[in-house]
């Protein structure tokens, strides 16, 4: 049987939670926005509010997937853990965007 992104997602997120693990949608937007905003300051990226939220949320999902792949699991429902994961993921996304844009 072949490898698929769906099977990877189901293995990493057994509860089928597509947002930041354990946080509700509103909390995911708030935490993602803060993480994206802080990442844009650290990386000196000129992004707007909506972009910060998107980068933070997508960054958190990517960071949680990477951390889970390496056996590190963030505490479900923890604002701090998800904020740190979002920050790490957002920094990675900004770095990747800059690397590809060059």
C-alpha positions as CSV (number, residue, x, y, z in Angstrom):
1,X,0.0,0.0,0.0
2,X,1.4,3.4,-1.0
3,X,2.1,6.4,1.2
4,X,-0.4,9.2,1.1
5,X,-0.7,12.6,2.8
6,X,-4.1,11.4,4.2
7,X,-2.6,8.5,6.0
8,X,0.2,10.7,7.4
9,X,-2.4,13.2,8.6
10,X,-4.5,10.5,10.3
11,X,-1.4,9.0,11.9
12,X,-0.2,12.3,13.3
13,X,-3.7,13.6,14.3
14,X,-5.6,10.5,15.4
15,X,-8.6,12.5,16.6
16,X,-9.0,14.1,13.2
17,X,-8.4,17.6,14.6
18,X,-7.4,19.9,11.7
19,X,-6.9,23.0,13.8
20,X,-4.3,23.5,16.5
21,X,-4.7,20.3,18.5
22,X,-7.4,20.8,21.2
23,X,-8.0,24.5,20.7
24,X,-11.2,25.8,19.3
25,X,-11.4,27.8,16.1
26,X,-11.5,31.2,17.8
27,X,-8.5,30.3,20.0
28,X,-6.7,28.9,17.0
29,X,-7.2,32.2,15.2
30,X,-6.0,34.2,18.2
31,X,-3.0,32.0,18.9
32,X,-2.2,31.8,15.2
33,X,-2.4,35.5,14.8
34,X,-0.1,36.2,17.7
35,X,2.4,33.5,16.5
36,X,2.4,34.9,13.0
37,X,2.7,38.5,14.2
38,X,5.7,37.6,16.5
39,X,7.3,35.6,13.7
40,X,6.9,38.5,11.3
41,X,8.7,40.8,13.8
42,X,11.5,38.2,14.4
43,X,12.0,37.6,10.6
44,X,11.4,41.3,9.7
45,X,8.7,40.4,7.3
46,X,6.2,43.1,6.3
47,X,2.9,41.2,6.5
48,X,-0.6,42.2,7.4
49,X,-3.0,41.0,10.0
50,X,-4.8,38.4,7.8
51,X,-1.4,37.0,6.6
52,X,-0.1,36.8,10.1
53,X,-3.1,34.7,11.2
54,X,-2.8,32.4,8.2
55,X,1.0,32.0,8.6
56,X,0.5,31.3,12.3
57,X,-2.2,28.7,11.9
58,X,-0.6,26.9,9.0
59,X,2.8,27.2,10.8
60,X,1.3,25.6,13.9
61,X,-0.1,22.7,11.9
62,X,3.2,22.2,10.1
63,X,5.2,22.4,13.3
64,X,2.9,20.0,15.1
65,X,3.3,17.5,12.2
66,X,7.1,17.9,12.3
67,X,7.2,17.6,16.1
68,X,4.9,14.6,16.1
69,X,7.0,12.9,13.3
70,X,10.0,13.2,15.6
71,X,8.1,11.9,18.6
72,X,7.6,15.3,20.4
73,X,3.9,15.9,21.2
74,X,2.6,19.3,22.3
75,X,0.2,19.3,25.2
76,X,-3.3,19.3,23.6
77,X,-5.3,22.4,24.5
78,X,-2.3,24.3,25.8
79,X,-2.2,27.9,24.5
80,X,1.5,28.2,25.3
81,X,2.5,25.0,23.6
82,X,0.5,25.7,20.5
83,X,1.8,29.3,20.4
84,X,5.4,28.1,20.5
85,X,4.6,25.5,17.8
86,X,2.9,28.2,15.7
87,X,5.8,30.6,16.1
88,X,8.3,27.9,15.1
89,X,6.2,26.9,12.1
90,X,5.6,30.5,11.0
91,X,9.3,31.2,11.1
92,X,9.9,28.1,9.0
93,X,7.2,29.2,6.5
94,X,8.6,32.7,6.2
95,X,12.1,31.3,5.7
96,X,10.9,28.9,3.1
97,X,9.0,31.6,1.3
98,X,12.1,33.8,1.2
99,X,14.3,30.8,0.0
100,X,11.9,30.0,-2.9
101,X,11.3,33.7,-3.9
102,X,15.1,34.2,-4.5
